[in-house]
Amino acid sequence: MMGYRLGFLMVLSVLVLAYATPKNHNLPVLSFDEGYSHLFGDDNLMILKDGKTVHTSLSERSGAGFVSQDLYLHGFFSASIKLPADYTAGVVVAFYMSNGDMFQTNHDELDFEFLGNIRGKEWRIQTNIYGNGSTSIGREERYGLWFDPSEDFHQYSVQWTENFIIFYVDDVPIREIKRTESMGGDFPSKPMSLYATIWDGSTWATNGGKYKVNYKYAPYVAEFSDLILHGCAVDPIELSTKKCDTTGAGDSLNAFNIQTGITLEERSKMLHFRKQHLQYSYCYDRVRYLTPPSECVIERDEAEQLRGFDPVTFGRGRHHHGKRHHRSRTKANTL
């Protein structure tokens, strides 16, 4: 019965995504109270007077986080984020979707993750996806950024449909995942909540735990604004549709290529971004995988680019014999 309801919801959610657009100014920005709830951190989470800007902080006492009030099956989800400044090694800031509280052994997840920075070094961002609890595979990608994300707000967005997932930074698509038959349940397909958190990842986050949080610089403050939840809201008990907002369909359809999810202009931007800033992709990791996972499309230019960046990981590799090489989520997500 649950499978039937999820299938029905997928059909309805296609209607929402037909009208979604990666241009965030066409979508409504919610106040915190309209769409979100305090998750943890007590006084380490502060809502500003405008009701639409949220400060989350990490101190020796606690981190902080908030979560969407609704579950969503597909949609466009976005926030402007300004990261903590100065020395931030070990400080994990995450903006992600997950249903781990409902599906503990077979959860889905879509991640934007900042895993700390050493003063003077280039900032990097990581994206990842999980479907059906497939954490042993880990589909990480990492990129350098062309700006300092601690100096000003920048927009980070995820578009999730039945057939594709797109990650955006400031309206530039940086990654596209298309569902393939071979992925099966590894493609996220169950309703998820949206989360934003800051916490101490000293043991693993920055250079594998080599650089840890230094509370001399605390509190570390991550700021969130322009919060967008544009999708098909789902009742967590009945798994029935609560709201599918199709307002403004005509305007969005003209600017959005529904079949591929990315316009020709956006695809050009994505290819340029990846050529300049891609630093890691699981598809090319010869240490972790003897052959790339089945959904991977190997691009010759990207393969050569990454091989030059790290010839051990992306060259011939050093394969592990005698047992399959797995990494846990935390170990795989190191910078």
C-alpha positions as CSV (number, residue, x, y, z in Angstrom):
1,M,0.0,0.0,0.0
2,M,2.8,2.4,0.8
3,G,4.4,1.7,-2.6
4,Y,1.1,2.5,-4.3
5,R,0.8,5.8,-2.5
6,L,4.4,6.8,-3.3
7,G,3.8,5.9,-7.0
8,F,0.7,8.1,-7.0
9,L,2.6,11.0,-5.4
10,M,5.4,10.7,-8.0
11,V,2.9,11.4,-10.7
12,L,1.5,14.4,-8.9
13,S,5.0,15.7,-8.1
14,V,5.8,15.8,-11.8
15,L,3.2,18.6,-12.1
16,V,5.1,20.7,-9.6
17,L,8.5,20.2,-11.2
18,A,7.1,21.1,-14.6
19,Y,6.6,24.6,-13.2
20,A,9.7,24.9,-11.1
21,T,12.5,27.1,-12.3
22,P,16.2,27.5,-11.2
23,K,15.7,31.3,-11.1
24,N,15.0,31.7,-7.4
25,H,13.5,35.2,-7.8
26,N,10.4,33.6,-9.5
27,L,9.7,31.5,-6.4
28,P,8.3,32.5,-3.0
29,V,10.7,33.0,-0.1
30,L,9.3,31.7,3.2
31,S,9.7,33.1,6.6
32,F,11.2,30.7,9.1
33,D,7.9,30.1,10.9
34,E,6.1,29.4,7.7
35,G,8.2,26.5,6.6
36,Y,10.7,25.4,9.3
37,S,11.2,24.2,12.9
38,H,14.0,24.4,15.4
39,L,15.9,21.0,15.3
40,F,18.6,21.3,17.9
41,G,21.0,23.8,19.5
42,D,18.7,25.9,21.8
43,D,20.1,29.5,21.8
44,N,22.6,28.6,19.1
45,L,19.8,29.1,16.6
46,M,18.6,32.7,16.2
47,I,15.8,34.0,14.0
48,L,16.4,37.7,13.0
49,K,13.8,40.4,13.2
50,D,12.9,40.0,9.5
51,G,11.7,36.5,10.2
52,K,13.5,35.2,7.1
53,T,17.1,35.1,8.2
54,V,18.5,32.5,10.5
55,H,21.8,32.3,12.3
56,T,23.1,28.9,13.4
57,S,26.2,28.8,15.5
58,L,28.8,26.3,16.8
59,S,30.2,26.7,20.2
60,E,32.0,24.3,22.6
61,R,28.5,23.6,24.1
62,S,26.6,22.8,20.9
63,G,26.0,23.1,17.2
64,A,22.6,24.0,15.8
65,G,20.1,23.1,13.1
66,F,16.6,23.5,11.7
67,V,14.3,21.3,9.6
68,S,11.4,21.8,7.2
69,Q,7.9,21.3,8.8
70,D,6.8,19.2,5.8
71,L,8.2,16.3,3.9
72,Y,8.5,16.8,0.1
73,L,8.5,14.4,-2.8
74,H,10.4,16.3,-5.5
75,G,10.7,20.0,-5.8
76,F,13.1,23.0,-5.9
77,F,14.8,23.7,-2.6
78,S,17.2,26.6,-2.0
79,A,18.9,28.9,0.5
80,S,21.3,31.8,0.5
81,I,24.1,30.9,2.9
82,K,27.0,32.8,4.3
83,L,29.6,30.6,6.0
84,P,31.7,31.3,9.1
85,A,34.9,33.3,8.5
86,D,38.5,33.0,9.4
87,Y,39.9,29.6,10.6
88,T,37.0,27.1,10.2
89,A,38.7,23.7,10.1
90,G,36.5,20.9,11.4
91,V,33.4,23.0,11.2
92,V,30.7,21.2,9.1
93,V,27.9,23.3,7.6
94,A,25.3,21.2,5.7
95,F,22.3,22.0,3.7
96,Y,20.6,18.8,2.7
97,M,17.5,16.6,2.3
98,S,17.0,13.3,4.1
99,N,14.4,10.9,5.4
100,G,16.7,9.0,7.8
101,D,14.3,9.5,10.7
102,M,11.6,7.6,8.8
103,F,13.6,5.1,6.9
104,Q,16.5,4.3,9.1
105,T,17.9,1.3,7.1
106,N,17.0,2.5,3.6
107,H,17.1,6.3,3.7
108,D,17.6,8.7,0.8
109,E,19.7,11.9,0.9
110,L,20.8,14.9,-1.2
111,D,23.7,16.9,0.3
112,F,25.5,20.2,0.0
113,E,28.3,20.1,2.5
114,F,31.1,22.5,3.6
115,L,33.7,20.6,5.6
116,G,35.8,23.3,7.1
117,N,38.6,25.5,5.7
118,I,42.1,26.4,6.6
119,R,42.9,30.1,6.5
120,G,44.4,31.1,3.2
121,K,43.3,27.9,1.4
122,E,40.7,27.7,-1.4
123,W,37.2,26.9,-0.3
124,R,35.7,23.7,-1.5
125,I,32.2,22.3,-1.5
126,Q,30.9,18.7,-1.7
127,T,27.7,17.3,-3.1
128,N,26.5,13.8,-2.5
129,I,23.4,11.6,-3.0
130,Y,22.1,8.4,-1.4
131,G,19.1,6.3,-2.3
132,N,17.7,3.3,-0.5
133,G,20.4,3.4,2.2
134,S,23.2,2.9,-0.4
135,T,25.8,4.6,1.8
136,S,28.5,2.1,0.9
137,I,28.7,3.4,-2.7
138,G,28.9,7.1,-1.9
139,R,28.4,9.4,-4.9
140,E,30.5,12.3,-3.8
141,E,31.8,15.2,-6.0
142,R,34.0,18.1,-4.8
143,Y,34.7,21.4,-6.3
144,G,36.7,24.5,-5.7
145,L,34.8,27.8,-5.5
146,W,35.4,30.9,-7.5
147,F,34.5,33.1,-4.4
148,D,35.0,33.1,-0.7
149,P,31.6,31.8,0.8
150,S,32.3,33.5,4.1
151,E,32.4,37.0,2.7
152,D,28.8,37.2,1.4
153,F,25.7,35.2,0.8
154,H,25.5,32.8,-2.1
155,Q,22.6,30.7,-3.3
156,Y,22.7,26.9,-3.1
157,S,19.9,25.0,-4.7
158,V,18.7,21.4,-5.4
159,Q,16.2,20.5,-8.1
160,W,14.8,17.0,-7.6
161,T,12.4,15.2,-9.9
162,E,11.5,11.7,-10.7
163,N,14.2,11.4,-13.4
164,F,17.0,13.9,-12.5
165,I,18.7,15.8,-9.7
166,I,20.5,19.1,-10.3
167,F,22.7,21.0,-7.9
168,Y,23.1,24.8,-8.4
169,V,25.4,27.4,-7.0
170,D,24.2,31.0,-7.7
171,D,22.0,29.7,-10.6
172,V,25.0,27.9,-12.2
173,P,24.3,24.1,-12.4
174,I,27.3,22.3,-11.1
175,R,26.1,18.7,-11.2
176,E,23.4,16.7,-12.9
177,I,22.4,13.1,-11.9
178,K,20.0,11.3,-14.3
179,R,18.1,8.3,-13.1
180,T,19.1,5.1,-14.9
181,E,17.5,1.7,-14.8
182,S,20.7,0.2,-13.4
183,M,20.5,2.5,-10.3
184,G,17.2,1.0,-9.2
185,G,16.4,2.2,-5.7
186,D,19.8,4.0,-5.4
187,F,18.1,7.0,-7.0
188,P,16.4,9.0,-4.2
189,S,12.7,8.3,-4.5
190,K,11.0,8.7,-1.1
191,P,9.7,11.9,0.5
192,M,12.4,13.9,2.4
193,S,12.7,16.8,4.8
194,L,15.1,19.7,4.3
195,Y,17.8,20.3,6.9
196,A,20.4,23.0,7.7
197,T,23.0,22.2,10.4
198,I,26.3,23.3,11.8
199,W,28.4,21.0,14.0
200,D,31.8,19.8,15.1
201,G,33.3,17.3,12.6
202,S,36.9,17.5,14.0
203,T,37.5,13.8,13.8
204,W,37.1,13.5,10.0
205,A,36.0,16.7,8.2
206,T,39.1,18.7,7.2
207,N,42.0,16.7,5.7
208,G,40.7,13.5,7.3
209,G,40.7,15.0,10.8
210,K,44.2,16.5,10.6
211,Y,42.9,20.0,11.3
212,K,40.3,20.3,14.1
213,V,37.9,22.9,15.4
214,N,39.7,25.6,17.4
215,Y,37.2,27.1,19.8
216,K,39.4,30.1,20.2
217,Y,37.6,31.4,17.1
218,A,34.1,30.4,18.4
219,P,31.3,31.0,18.0
220,Y,31.3,30.0,14.4
221,V,28.2,31.4,12.7
222,A,26.5,30.2,9.5
223,E,23.8,32.5,8.2
224,F,20.8,31.4,6.1
225,S,18.3,33.5,4.2
226,D,16.1,33.4,1.0
227,L,14.7,30.1,2.1
228,I,12.7,28.3,-0.7
229,L,10.6,25.2,-0.3
230,H,8.9,24.8,-3.7
231,G,7.6,21.2,-4.0
232,C,5.0,18.6,-3.4
233,A,4.4,18.5,0.4
234,V,3.5,15.1,1.8
235,D,1.7,14.0,4.9
236,P,4.2,12.0,7.0
237,I,1.6,9.6,8.3
238,E,-0.6,8.9,5.4
239,L,2.1,9.7,2.7
240,S,-0.7,11.6,0.9
241,T,-0.2,14.9,-0.9
242,K,-0.9,17.9,1.2
243,K,0.0,20.6,-1.3
244,C,1.2,20.8,-4.9
245,D,1.7,24.5,-5.8
246,T,1.5,25.0,-9.6
247,T,1.2,28.8,-9.5
248,G,2.9,30.7,-12.3
249,A,3.1,27.7,-14.6
250,G,3.2,29.6,-17.9
251,D,6.1,31.9,-17.0
252,S,8.3,29.1,-15.9
253,L,7.6,26.7,-18.7
254,N,9.0,29.1,-21.2
255,A,12.4,29.2,-19.5
256,F,12.7,25.6,-18.3
257,N,13.7,22.6,-20.4
258,I,11.6,19.9,-18.7
259,Q,13.0,17.0,-20.7
260,T,16.6,17.5,-19.6
261,G,16.2,19.8,-16.7
262,I,18.9,22.2,-17.9
263,T,18.7,24.8,-20.7
264,L,21.4,24.9,-23.4
265,E,22.8,28.1,-21.8
266,E,22.9,26.5,-18.3
267,R,24.5,23.3,-19.7
268,S,27.3,25.5,-21.2
269,K,27.7,27.1,-17.7
270,M,27.9,23.7,-16.1
271,L,30.5,22.4,-18.4
272,H,32.6,25.5,-17.9
273,F,32.3,25.2,-14.2
274,R,33.3,21.6,-14.1
275,K,36.3,22.2,-16.4
276,Q,37.5,24.9,-14.1
277,H,36.5,23.7,-10.6
278,L,35.9,19.9,-10.4
279,Q,38.4,18.3,-8.0
280,Y,36.8,14.9,-7.2
281,S,34.2,12.6,-8.7
282,Y,33.4,9.1,-7.5
283,C,32.9,8.0,-11.1
284,Y,36.7,8.5,-11.8
285,D,38.0,7.1,-8.5
286,R,40.1,4.1,-9.5
287,V,41.1,3.4,-5.9
288,R,37.5,2.9,-4.7
289,Y,36.1,1.2,-7.9
290,L,37.7,-1.3,-10.3
291,T,35.0,-0.2,-12.7
292,P,32.8,2.9,-12.4
293,P,29.3,2.5,-10.9
294,S,26.8,1.7,-13.6
295,E,25.2,5.1,-13.8
296,C,28.4,6.9,-14.5
297,V,29.0,8.5,-17.8
298,I,32.8,8.9,-18.3
299,E,33.8,12.1,-20.0
300,R,37.3,11.9,-21.5
301,D,38.1,15.5,-20.7
302,E,37.0,15.2,-17.1
303,A,39.0,12.0,-16.7
304,E,42.2,13.7,-18.0
305,Q,41.6,16.7,-15.9
306,L,41.2,14.7,-12.7
307,R,44.1,12.5,-13.5
308,G,46.3,15.5,-13.7
309,F,44.9,16.8,-10.4
310,D,45.5,13.5,-8.5
311,P,47.2,10.8,-10.6
312,V,47.0,8.1,-7.8
313,T,43.2,8.4,-7.2
314,F,42.3,9.0,-10.9
315,G,45.1,7.2,-12.6
316,R,45.8,3.5,-12.4
317,G,44.9,3.6,-8.7
318,R,46.0,1.2,-5.9
319,H,43.3,-1.4,-5.7
320,H,42.5,-3.3,-2.5
321,H,42.6,-7.1,-2.9
322,G,41.0,-9.7,-0.7
323,K,38.1,-7.7,0.4
324,R,35.8,-5.1,-1.0
325,H,36.8,-1.5,-0.2
326,H,34.1,0.4,1.5
327,R,34.0,3.8,3.2
328,S,31.5,5.0,5.7
329,R,29.7,8.3,5.0
330,T,31.9,10.3,7.3
331,K,35.2,8.8,6.1
332,A,34.2,9.2,2.4
333,N,33.3,12.9,2.9
334,T,36.7,14.1,4.0
335,L,38.4,17.1,2.3
